[in-house]
């Protein structure tokens, strides 16, 4: 990525089967095949630095940074030119709190939200367990720095995965 969050290079390593490893730049196609040699997916870096995923049947998806606040704030998933989801991650290494949020979008509006995270040891990064349940004010415990993820009325809470997200 460059300083503005645009992808400008993709390293592709062939571990088994046909093909060759390469460093790919914008417009170059990284083609994935299954073990029988069938085309499964193309990965392409677009001219604007977005990551494009193209299926053999022509469906095109892409991952793009938040247009106003950049990739450090959020990354959106697109089907064609329509945003279908948005992902945000917040890590507070001083407190050992990792959170993520996935919003499902329809017609530009959030229709469903999934939020989760875990606590970890700030010195070893060992996962300590799930976050505390949210309080009525929407915070875990009772005060999360102002960069916290906002609660949504349609929020669903998952469970933290054993080794992280």
N, C-alpha and C positions, 0 to 999 in steps of 0.2 A: 504494500500500500504506500501511496505517497502521503505527504503531510496533510492533505485534505481528505484522506480516507478513500481515495480512488484506487482500485486494484490495478496494478500495472504489470504484474508478472505472476505466472503460475508455474510451479515446478511440478512436473508429471513424471513419476517413476513407475516403470513397468517392473512388477515383481515376479510375474509368471505369465507365460503365453506369448503371443506375438506382439510386436510393437517395439518402440525404443523410448528410452527416457529422454526428456527434453525440458528446457525452460521456454515457456510460451509467453508471447506478448499479446497486446490487443489485436483481436481479429483472428488469431491462430486457434485452431480447433483441437481440443483434447477429447478424443473419442474413447468412450468406455464400451467394452464388449463383454458379454458373458463368457463362460467357459467353453461354449460351443461356437464362439465367434460372431454371435448375433449382436448387432448394434443396439445399445441400451440407452446411451445418453451422450450428448456433446456438452462440454464445458467450454465457454468462450468468454474472454474478457472483452466487454464492449468498448466502443470509442469514448464513452463518458466514464469509464472505470467501473462499471457495474459488472457483476458476475452473471452471465447468461447460461441457463440450463435448457438445452433443447432436446426434446424427445424425438425419436425416429418418426413418429406420426405427425410431427410438425408443431406440437404444443411447445410454446416458449415461456419459460419462467425466468425471473431474474431477481437478484438480491441487490438492493440499492440503499445507500446511506440516507438518513433523514435529510430532506432537501434544505431545511432551514438550519438545523443544529448539528448536522454531521453524524458520522457513524458512532461517535462516542456516546451519542444520545440514544439512537435507535437505528435499526436496519429494517427495511420493509421488503416483503416478498411480493412479487408481482406475477400475475398471469397475463401475458401480453403487456398492455399498458394499464391494467387495473390492479391497484394495490389490494391484496387479499389477506395480508397479515403484517404485523409489526412486532418486532422483538426488541426488548430492552433488558439490559443487564446492569446491575449496580453491585460493586464490590467495595466493601469497607475493610481493607486489610488491617487497619489499626484495631478495629473491634472484632474482626474475624466473622463478618456477616456477608454472605453472598446471596443476592436475590435476582430472580429473573421474572419476566412478565411477557406473555405472548397474547396479543390481541388479534382476534379474527375480525376482519373487516368485510363489509358489504356496502357497496355504493358510497364508500368513503367514511362510513360510520362503524364504530366498534359494536359488534353484536354479541361477542363473547370474549371473556378474559380468563386467562389461566395464570396464576401467580404462585411461585414457590421459591424456595431457597433453603439454605442451611447455615449452621454455625460451624466455624472451623478454628483451629488453634492458629493464631497469627504467626507463631514462630515455626511451626512444623507443617502447616497447611493440612493437618489431619482433620478429617470431617468429624465433628463432635455430635451432630444430630440435627434434627429439623428445627426450624425457627419456632419461637413461641407463637401461639395463636394471636391473631390481631385483636386489639382492644376496640371498644366502640368508636374511639377517635380515629381508627384506621392504622394505628402504629403498633409495631411489635414492641413489647415492653412498654415504654411510654415516651420515647423520643428518638426519632430517627432523624439524622441531618436533613436539611432542606432539599437535598437531591433525591429524596425518597420516591418510590413509585406510588402513584396515586391509586387509591382503591376505586373500583368500579362497581356500580350497583348490580352488575351481572357477573361479578367475580366468582370464580371457582378456585378452590385451593387444592393443590395436589400434595403429594408426599415427596420428601427429598429422597433422591436416589442415593444409594449407599456410598458411591464414590464421587459424587459431584454431578454437575449438570452436563 
